Amino acid sequence: MTPILSPVWSLQLSPAPTLVPANEAFAGLVSTLIVLLLVATLTTLVTRWLRIPYVIGLVLAGLAIPKELLSPAVGLNPDVILNLFLPILIFEAAINTDISRLRSTIKPILLLAGPGVILSAAITTVLLRGGLGFVWITASAAAVILTITDTVSVIAAFRTVPVPRRLATIVEGESLFNDGVALVLVGIITTIHTQGSFTASQVVQQFFIAFVGGGLLGLGLGYLCVGLFRQLDDALSNTLLTMAVSLGTFQIGQILGVSSAIAVVIAGLVIGNLAFRNTSGTIKVTLLNFWEYAGFGVNTFIFLLVGIEVDPRVLLATIPAALFAIVAYQMGRIFSIYPLLWLLRFVDRPLPLRWQHVLIVGNVKGSLSMAMALSLPLTLPDRSPVITLVFSTVLVSLIGQGLALPWLVKQLKLSQISPLRQRVEALQLNLITAKAAQAELRDLVQVGSLPKFLYEELYAAYQARIAASETDLRNLYNQRMAQKSGQPTDPAYLDGIYRRLFLAEKGALNDAILKGLLPDDVAKPYLAELDEKLIALRDD
């Protein structure tokens, strides 16, 4: 088949390192690390001044760094990204994800991360096959690699422009789970290439083993970590434990042949929502700060290396092919997102059309796509052109879509917070912080680190803040209930609380059914009523 585009395929990867003495190689690596840290620091200042996403600035800075300043050993190693960087990024995102919010959006997340990825990859495969002339097996691999979304770039844009929390949860959840789906699909494609065939039953079996096995592995190691948390009342020990669990879960998943990404996601969700919740405030802050720094550091080096790895001349020569690839995967995204989310309205709350536009434009590519491209079998036809295409597409996507996304979010005006909502959130902040401080005071006085008289004085001061905030919240609530016109000033400001309460009720009922405490015919009518109440709530 004659390709529509005929780009220049010649990826200039880092040359093989020359043999040098070990001490000189190590000194060169340290010097390179210092250069990269200084570049990252300067990039932070420049991007803050220019008001552009940090990751885009890192990529552009990487393109501008002279390769002569760096150690020959520096480059994008797919094994390092997949086995070290990826577990850290997934775990950091999972422990910061509220499982109650994830549960309230699980249907759109699973729809997008499962059927959405498969349908989008299938459409992209056909377009890449016709437009760039790849054989089917190569086009399939490239399509899957270009289907997954980079969470870091999207969330970085969301931090500059406010968006509804439910939309942010859907984007984060989809990217958490579609990484696992894409890794399984690439594994299946690799098996088809090496073995020559793969039956439909084998595909189903592979998915079942990968996701069910990965889920069970994540649950087991996550709950094991929760038990160890109760024995270790020490921030440093708990930090080492979480690092070991995140990296160990990924390695064990690979040994067992299950989805390592899903296992790390589930383990992170269990630890973040159970272990962190039952530990002291000081330990929790230490852990969250450590993982925030770990995620930030990993992303800094990944995106700098993205820019360093690609020769700017190769990038310019392959821009036409990269633009075609972006059009191809966006067409796949369009013809999967809109139909699937239209069907969603029959089983869950519909997503506003403006949100769907953000899901399309926010389909930014990132480092995992490049790591997956580098890990493709050496015998795959057109492997080098695929790597070139993926690298160029990631760079163009990061810069083009990364800059367009904040502008689109502003134009759509997705989140308009009323003064009353801001007042309520300020009062909730007072309640959350004051009660957390009281909990820490109780821990300090129990271990003898705080005199009783000082404890009582500080506790009383926080209690006064709590009482004042609760009084103001009660007055706001009474004002809402007193409005008989049916048009309250801000009808959505309590819906987030109601949603958590309804989800808590659903969780308790489901647990009671599993334990045999309630029969299905008694619980299911109330579950259906709770579902209707959840659907009726406004999006937040």
C-alpha positions as CSV (number, residue, x, y, z in Angstrom):
1,M,0.0,0.0,0.0
2,T,1.4,3.4,-1.0
3,P,1.8,5.6,2.0
4,I,0.3,9.1,2.1
5,L,3.4,10.5,3.7
6,S,7.0,9.5,3.1
7,P,9.1,11.0,5.9
8,V,12.8,10.7,6.5
9,W,13.2,7.8,8.9
10,S,16.5,8.1,10.7
11,L,16.5,8.2,14.5
12,Q,19.7,9.4,15.9
13,L,19.9,7.8,19.3
14,S,22.7,8.2,21.7
15,P,25.9,6.4,20.4
16,A,27.3,3.4,22.2
17,P,29.3,4.6,25.1
18,T,33.1,4.4,24.7
19,L,35.1,2.4,27.2
20,V,36.6,4.7,29.9
21,P,37.9,4.0,33.4
22,A,35.2,3.5,36.0
23,N,36.2,6.5,38.1
24,E,36.2,8.8,35.0
25,A,32.8,7.4,33.9
26,F,31.4,8.0,37.4
27,A,32.8,11.5,37.6
28,G,31.2,12.3,34.2
29,L,27.9,11.0,35.4
30,V,28.0,13.2,38.4
31,S,28.9,16.2,36.3
32,T,26.0,15.5,34.0
33,L,23.6,15.2,37.0
34,I,24.8,18.6,38.2
35,V,24.2,20.1,34.7
36,L,20.7,18.6,34.5
37,L,19.7,19.8,38.0
38,L,20.9,23.4,37.2
39,V,19.0,23.3,33.9
40,A,15.9,22.1,35.6
41,T,16.1,24.9,38.2
42,L,16.5,27.5,35.5
43,T,13.7,26.0,33.5
44,T,11.4,26.3,36.5
45,L,12.1,30.0,36.8
46,V,11.6,30.6,33.1
47,T,8.4,28.6,32.7
48,R,6.9,30.4,35.8
49,W,7.8,33.7,34.2
50,L,6.4,32.7,30.8
51,R,3.4,30.9,32.3
52,I,3.8,27.8,30.3
53,P,3.7,24.1,31.6
54,Y,6.9,23.0,33.3
55,V,7.2,19.8,31.3
56,I,7.1,21.7,28.0
57,G,10.0,23.9,29.2
58,L,12.0,20.8,30.2
59,V,11.6,19.3,26.7
60,L,12.7,22.5,25.0
61,A,15.6,22.9,27.4
62,G,16.7,19.3,26.6
63,L,16.7,20.1,22.9
64,A,18.9,23.1,23.6
65,I,21.5,21.3,25.8
66,P,24.7,20.6,23.8
67,K,25.3,16.9,23.9
68,E,29.0,17.5,24.5
69,L,28.3,18.6,28.0
70,L,26.8,15.3,29.0
71,S,28.2,11.9,29.8
72,P,27.9,9.4,26.9
73,A,26.0,7.0,29.2
74,V,23.1,9.4,29.6
75,G,20.0,8.5,27.6
76,L,16.5,7.1,27.7
77,N,16.9,3.5,28.9
78,P,13.6,1.7,28.5
79,D,14.4,-0.8,31.3
80,V,15.0,2.1,33.8
81,I,11.8,3.9,32.8
82,L,9.6,0.8,32.9
83,N,11.1,-0.8,36.0
84,L,12.0,2.3,38.1
85,F,10.4,5.5,36.9
86,L,7.0,4.0,35.9
87,P,6.3,2.3,39.3
88,I,7.2,5.5,41.1
89,L,4.9,7.7,38.9
90,I,2.0,5.2,39.2
91,F,2.3,4.8,42.9
92,E,2.6,8.5,43.6
93,A,-0.6,9.1,41.6
94,A,-2.4,6.3,43.3
95,I,-1.7,7.2,46.9
96,N,-3.0,10.7,46.2
97,T,-6.2,9.5,44.6
98,D,-9.3,9.5,46.9
99,I,-10.8,6.1,46.5
100,S,-14.3,7.4,47.2
101,R,-14.1,9.9,44.3
102,L,-12.5,7.2,42.1
103,R,-15.4,4.8,43.0
104,S,-18.0,7.5,42.0
105,T,-16.3,7.8,38.6
106,I,-15.3,4.2,38.0
107,K,-17.8,3.6,35.2
108,P,-16.4,6.3,32.8
109,I,-12.9,5.4,33.8
110,L,-13.2,1.8,33.0
111,L,-15.1,2.6,29.8
112,L,-12.3,4.9,28.6
113,A,-9.4,2.8,29.8
114,G,-10.7,-0.5,28.5
115,P,-13.0,-0.4,25.4
116,G,-11.9,3.2,24.7
117,V,-8.2,2.2,24.4
118,I,-9.0,-0.8,22.3
119,L,-11.3,1.0,19.9
120,S,-9.1,4.0,19.6
121,A,-6.0,1.8,18.9
122,A,-7.9,-0.1,16.2
123,I,-8.9,3.1,14.4
124,T,-5.4,4.5,14.7
125,T,-3.9,1.2,13.4
126,V,-6.0,1.5,10.1
127,L,-4.9,5.1,9.6
128,L,-1.2,4.5,10.3
129,R,-1.4,1.5,7.9
130,G,-2.8,3.6,5.1
131,G,-1.0,6.8,5.8
132,L,2.5,5.7,6.6
133,G,2.7,2.3,4.9
134,F,3.5,0.2,8.0
135,V,2.6,-3.5,8.0
136,W,-0.3,-4.4,10.2
137,I,1.7,-5.8,13.1
138,T,3.9,-2.6,13.2
139,A,0.9,-0.3,12.8
140,S,-0.9,-2.1,15.7
141,A,2.1,-1.7,18.0
142,A,2.5,2.0,17.1
143,A,-1.2,2.7,17.5
144,V,-1.3,1.2,21.0
145,I,1.8,3.1,22.0
146,L,0.3,6.4,20.8
147,T,-3.1,5.8,22.5
148,I,-2.1,6.2,26.1
149,T,-2.3,9.6,27.7
150,D,0.4,11.3,29.8
151,T,-1.1,12.2,33.1
152,V,1.7,14.6,34.1
153,S,1.1,17.0,31.2
154,V,-2.6,17.1,31.6
155,I,-2.6,17.5,35.4
156,A,0.0,20.3,35.0
157,A,-2.4,22.1,32.8
158,F,-5.3,21.5,35.3
159,R,-3.2,23.1,38.1
160,T,-3.0,26.4,36.1
161,V,-6.7,26.5,35.3
162,P,-9.4,25.2,37.7
163,V,-11.5,22.3,36.4
164,P,-14.3,20.3,38.1
165,R,-12.8,17.7,40.5
166,R,-14.8,14.9,38.9
167,L,-13.2,15.6,35.5
168,A,-9.8,15.7,37.0
169,T,-10.5,12.3,38.8
170,I,-11.6,10.8,35.5
171,V,-8.5,12.0,33.7
172,E,-6.2,10.7,36.4
173,G,-8.1,7.4,36.8
174,E,-8.1,6.7,33.0
175,S,-4.4,7.3,32.7
176,L,-3.7,5.1,35.7
177,F,-5.5,2.1,34.2
178,N,-4.9,2.6,30.5
179,D,-1.2,2.3,31.1
180,G,-1.8,-1.3,32.2
181,V,-4.1,-2.0,29.3
182,A,-1.6,-0.7,26.8
183,L,1.3,-2.7,28.3
184,V,-0.9,-5.9,28.0
185,L,-1.8,-5.1,24.4
186,V,1.8,-4.5,23.4
187,G,2.7,-7.8,25.1
188,I,0.1,-9.5,23.0
189,I,1.3,-7.9,19.8
190,T,4.8,-8.9,20.6
191,T,3.7,-12.5,21.2
192,I,1.8,-12.5,17.9
193,H,5.0,-11.3,16.2
194,T,7.3,-13.9,17.8
195,Q,4.9,-16.8,17.7
196,G,3.1,-16.0,14.4
197,S,-0.4,-16.4,15.8
198,F,-2.6,-15.7,18.8
199,T,-6.2,-17.0,19.2
200,A,-9.1,-15.0,20.6
201,S,-9.3,-17.3,23.6
202,Q,-5.6,-16.7,24.3
203,V,-6.3,-12.9,24.2
204,V,-9.1,-13.2,26.7
205,Q,-7.1,-15.5,28.9
206,Q,-4.1,-13.0,28.8
207,F,-6.3,-10.1,29.8
208,F,-8.0,-12.1,32.6
209,I,-4.7,-13.2,34.0
210,A,-3.1,-9.8,33.7
211,F,-5.9,-7.8,35.3
212,V,-7.4,-10.2,37.8
213,G,-4.0,-11.4,38.8
214,G,-2.6,-7.9,39.0
215,G,-5.6,-6.7,41.1
216,L,-5.2,-9.6,43.6
217,L,-1.4,-9.0,43.8
218,G,-1.9,-5.3,44.5
219,L,-4.6,-6.0,47.1
220,G,-2.4,-8.6,48.9
221,L,0.7,-6.5,49.0
222,G,-1.3,-3.3,49.8
223,Y,-3.0,-4.9,52.8
224,L,0.3,-6.4,53.9
225,C,1.8,-2.9,53.9
226,V,-1.2,-1.6,55.9
227,G,-0.5,-4.2,58.6
228,L,3.2,-3.3,58.7
229,F,2.3,0.4,59.0
230,R,0.6,-0.3,62.3
231,Q,3.9,-1.8,63.6
232,L,6.1,0.9,62.3
233,D,5.4,4.3,63.9
234,D,8.3,6.0,62.2
235,A,8.2,8.2,59.1
236,L,11.6,7.1,57.7
237,S,10.8,3.4,58.1
238,N,7.4,3.9,56.5
239,T,9.0,5.8,53.6
240,L,11.4,2.9,52.9
241,L,8.4,0.5,53.2
242,T,6.3,2.3,50.6
243,M,9.3,2.5,48.2
244,A,9.9,-1.2,48.6
245,V,6.2,-2.0,48.0
246,S,6.0,0.2,44.9
247,L,9.1,-1.2,43.2
248,G,8.6,-4.7,44.6
249,T,5.0,-5.0,43.4
250,F,6.0,-4.1,39.9
251,Q,8.8,-6.7,39.8
252,I,6.7,-9.5,41.4
253,G,4.0,-8.7,38.8
254,Q,6.4,-9.2,36.0
255,I,7.7,-12.5,37.4
256,L,4.1,-13.8,37.8
257,G,3.1,-12.6,34.4
258,V,0.3,-10.4,35.6
259,S,-0.2,-6.6,34.9
260,S,2.4,-4.9,37.0
261,A,0.9,-1.5,36.4
262,I,-2.5,-2.5,37.7
263,A,-0.9,-4.2,40.7
264,V,1.0,-1.0,41.6
265,V,-2.2,1.1,41.1
266,I,-4.3,-1.1,43.5
267,A,-1.5,-1.3,46.1
268,G,-1.1,2.5,46.0
269,L,-4.9,3.0,46.4
270,V,-5.0,0.6,49.4
271,I,-2.0,2.2,51.1
272,G,-3.1,5.8,50.4
273,N,-6.6,5.3,51.6
274,L,-6.1,2.9,54.5
275,A,-2.5,3.1,55.8
276,F,-2.1,6.8,55.4
277,R,-5.5,7.5,56.9
278,N,-4.7,5.6,60.2
279,T,-1.2,7.1,60.7
280,S,-0.3,10.3,62.5
281,G,-0.4,13.6,60.8
282,T,3.4,14.1,60.9
283,I,4.2,10.7,59.3
284,K,1.5,11.3,56.6
285,V,2.9,14.7,55.7
286,T,6.4,13.3,55.5
287,L,5.3,10.4,53.2
288,L,3.3,12.6,50.9
289,N,6.2,15.1,50.7
290,F,8.6,12.4,49.9
291,W,6.4,10.9,47.1
292,E,5.7,14.3,45.7
293,Y,9.4,15.0,45.5
294,A,10.0,11.5,44.0
295,G,7.4,12.0,41.3
296,F,8.6,15.5,40.5
297,G,12.2,14.4,40.3
298,V,11.4,11.5,38.0
299,N,9.3,13.6,35.7
300,T,12.1,16.3,35.6
301,F,14.7,13.8,34.4
302,I,12.3,12.0,32.0
303,F,11.3,15.1,30.1
304,L,14.8,16.6,30.1
305,L,16.0,13.3,28.6
306,V,13.2,13.4,26.0
307,G,14.6,16.6,24.6
308,I,18.2,15.4,24.9
309,E,17.6,12.1,23.1
310,V,16.2,13.5,19.9
311,D,18.3,15.3,17.3
312,P,16.5,18.5,16.4
313,R,17.3,18.0,12.7
314,V,15.6,14.6,12.8
315,L,12.6,16.2,14.6
316,L,12.2,18.8,11.8
317,A,12.5,16.2,9.1
318,T,9.8,14.0,10.7
319,I,7.3,16.7,11.7
320,P,4.9,15.9,8.7
321,A,4.8,12.3,9.8
322,A,4.3,13.3,13.5
323,L,1.5,15.6,12.6
324,F,-0.2,12.8,10.6
325,A,0.2,10.5,13.6
326,I,-1.4,13.1,15.9
327,V,-4.3,13.4,13.5
328,A,-4.6,9.6,13.4
329,Y,-4.7,9.0,17.1
330,Q,-7.0,12.0,17.6
331,M,-9.4,10.5,15.1
332,G,-9.3,7.3,17.0
333,R,-9.9,9.2,20.2
334,I,-12.8,11.1,18.7
335,F,-14.6,8.1,17.4
336,S,-14.1,6.2,20.7
337,I,-14.8,9.0,23.3
338,Y,-18.0,10.5,21.9
339,P,-19.9,7.3,21.2
340,L,-18.8,5.5,24.4
341,L,-19.6,8.5,26.6
342,W,-23.0,8.8,24.8
343,L,-23.7,5.2,25.8
344,L,-22.6,6.1,29.4
345,R,-25.8,8.1,30.0
346,F,-27.7,4.8,30.1
347,V,-25.8,3.4,33.1
348,D,-24.3,6.5,34.9
349,R,-24.4,10.3,35.0
350,P,-23.7,11.7,31.6
351,L,-20.5,13.7,31.1
352,P,-21.0,17.2,29.8
353,L,-20.0,17.7,26.2
354,R,-17.5,20.4,27.2
355,W,-15.7,17.8,29.4
356,Q,-15.5,15.4,26.4
357,H,-13.8,18.1,24.4
358,V,-11.1,18.4,27.1
359,L,-10.6,14.6,27.0
360,I,-9.9,14.9,23.3
361,V,-7.5,17.8,23.4
362,G,-5.9,16.5,26.6
363,N,-4.8,13.3,24.9
364,V,-1.1,14.4,25.3
365,K,1.7,11.8,24.8
366,G,4.5,11.3,27.3
367,S,7.6,9.3,28.4
368,L,5.8,5.9,28.7
369,S,5.1,5.9,25.0
370,M,8.8,6.4,24.2
371,A,9.8,3.7,26.7
372,M,7.3,1.2,25.1
373,A,8.7,2.1,21.6
374,L,12.2,1.4,22.7
375,S,11.2,-1.9,24.2
376,L,9.7,-3.3,20.9
377,P,11.4,-6.5,19.6
378,L,14.4,-5.9,17.4
379,T,13.0,-8.1,14.7
380,L,9.8,-6.1,14.4
381,P,9.4,-4.7,10.8
382,D,10.1,-0.9,10.6
383,R,11.1,-0.8,14.3
384,S,13.5,2.2,13.8
385,P,10.9,4.3,11.9
386,V,8.3,3.5,14.7
387,I,10.7,4.8,17.3
388,T,11.5,7.9,15.3
389,L,7.8,8.5,14.8
390,V,6.9,8.0,18.5
391,F,9.7,10.3,19.7
392,S,8.8,13.1,17.2
393,T,5.1,12.7,17.9
394,V,5.6,12.9,21.7
395,L,7.6,16.1,21.3
396,V,5.1,17.8,19.0
397,S,2.2,16.6,21.2
398,L,3.8,17.9,24.4
399,I,4.4,21.4,22.9
400,G,1.3,21.7,20.7
401,Q,-1.4,20.0,22.7
402,G,0.3,20.9,26.0
403,L,0.0,24.6,25.2
404,A,-3.5,24.3,23.7
405,L,-5.0,22.5,26.6
406,P,-4.9,25.4,29.2
407,W,-6.3,27.8,26.6
408,L,-9.2,25.4,25.8
409,V,-10.0,24.9,29.5
410,K,-10.2,28.7,29.9
411,Q,-12.4,29.1,26.9
412,L,-14.8,26.4,28.0
413,K,-15.1,28.0,31.5
414,L,-15.5,24.6,33.1
415,S,-15.3,25.6,36.7
416,Q,-17.0,28.8,37.9
417,I,-16.9,28.9,41.7
418,S,-19.5,31.2,43.3
419,P,-18.6,33.3,46.3
420,L,-20.8,31.1,48.5
421,R,-18.9,28.0,47.4
422,Q,-15.6,29.7,48.1
423,R,-16.9,30.6,51.6
424,V,-18.0,27.0,52.3
425,E,-14.6,25.6,51.1
426,A,-12.7,28.1,53.4
427,L,-14.8,26.9,56.4
428,Q,-14.2,23.3,55.4
429,L,-10.4,24.0,55.3
430,N,-10.6,25.4,58.8
431,L,-12.4,22.3,60.0
432,I,-10.0,19.8,58.3
433,T,-6.8,21.6,59.5
434,A,-8.1,22.2,63.1
435,K,-9.2,18.6,63.6
436,A,-6.0,17.3,62.2
437,A,-4.1,19.4,64.6
438,Q,-6.2,18.2,67.5
439,A,-5.5,14.6,66.5
440,E,-1.8,15.3,66.5
441,L,-2.1,17.0,69.9
442,R,-3.7,13.8,71.3
443,D,-0.9,11.7,70.0
444,L,1.7,14.0,71.5
445,V,0.1,14.0,75.0
446,Q,-0.4,10.2,75.0
447,V,3.4,9.6,74.4
448,G,4.4,12.2,77.0
449,S,5.9,14.7,74.6
450,L,3.5,17.5,75.6
451,P,2.6,18.8,79.1
452,K,-1.1,18.4,80.0
453,F,-1.7,22.1,80.6
454,L,-0.2,23.1,77.3
455,Y,-2.3,20.4,75.5
456,E,-5.5,21.7,77.0
457,E,-4.7,25.3,76.1
458,L,-3.8,24.5,72.5
459,Y,-6.7,22.0,72.1
460,A,-9.2,24.6,73.3
461,A,-7.9,27.2,70.8
462,Y,-8.4,24.7,67.9
463,Q,-11.8,23.8,69.3
464,A,-12.9,27.5,69.2
465,R,-11.9,27.6,65.5
466,I,-13.9,24.4,64.9
467,A,-17.0,25.7,66.7
468,A,-16.9,29.0,64.8
469,S,-16.6,27.3,61.4
470,E,-19.4,24.8,62.2
471,T,-21.7,27.7,63.3
472,D,-21.0,29.5,60.0
473,L,-21.6,26.3,58.0
474,R,-24.9,25.6,59.8
475,N,-26.1,29.1,59.0
476,L,-25.3,28.7,55.4
477,Y,-27.0,25.3,55.3
478,N,-30.1,26.8,57.0
479,Q,-30.2,29.6,54.5
480,R,-30.2,27.1,51.7
481,M,-33.0,25.0,53.3
482,A,-35.0,28.1,54.0
483,Q,-35.2,29.1,50.3
484,K,-38.6,27.9,49.1
485,S,-38.3,29.1,45.6
486,G,-36.5,25.9,44.5
487,Q,-33.6,28.0,43.1
488,P,-30.9,28.1,45.8
489,T,-28.0,30.5,45.5
490,D,-25.5,27.6,44.9
491,P,-27.3,24.3,44.5
492,A,-24.1,22.2,44.1
493,Y,-22.1,23.3,47.1
494,L,-23.3,20.4,49.4
495,D,-23.5,17.7,46.6
496,G,-19.9,16.6,47.2
497,I,-20.8,15.8,50.8
498,Y,-24.0,14.0,49.8
499,R,-22.0,12.0,47.2
500,R,-19.5,10.8,49.8
501,L,-22.4,9.8,52.2
502,F,-24.3,7.9,49.5
503,L,-21.1,6.1,48.4
504,A,-20.4,5.2,52.1
505,E,-23.9,3.7,52.3
506,K,-23.4,1.7,49.1
507,G,-20.1,0.4,50.4
508,A,-21.6,-0.7,53.7
509,L,-24.5,-2.4,52.0
510,N,-22.2,-4.3,49.5
511,D,-20.1,-5.5,52.4
512,A,-23.2,-6.7,54.3
513,I,-24.3,-8.6,51.2
514,L,-20.9,-10.3,50.8
515,K,-20.8,-11.3,54.5
516,G,-24.3,-12.7,54.3
517,L,-25.7,-10.2,56.8
518,L,-28.4,-9.0,54.4
519,P,-30.2,-10.8,51.6
520,D,-30.1,-9.4,48.0
521,D,-33.8,-8.8,47.7
522,V,-33.7,-6.5,50.8
523,A,-30.6,-4.5,49.9
524,K,-30.8,-4.2,46.1
525,P,-33.9,-1.9,46.0
526,Y,-32.1,0.5,48.3
527,L,-28.9,0.2,46.2
528,A,-30.9,1.2,43.2
529,E,-32.4,4.2,45.1
530,L,-28.8,5.3,46.0
531,D,-27.8,5.0,42.4
532,E,-30.6,7.3,41.4
533,K,-29.6,9.8,44.0
534,L,-26.0,9.8,42.9
535,I,-27.1,10.3,39.2
536,A,-29.2,13.3,40.3
537,L,-26.3,15.0,42.0
538,R,-24.7,17.9,40.0
539,D,-21.1,17.4,38.7
540,D,-18.5,19.1,40.9
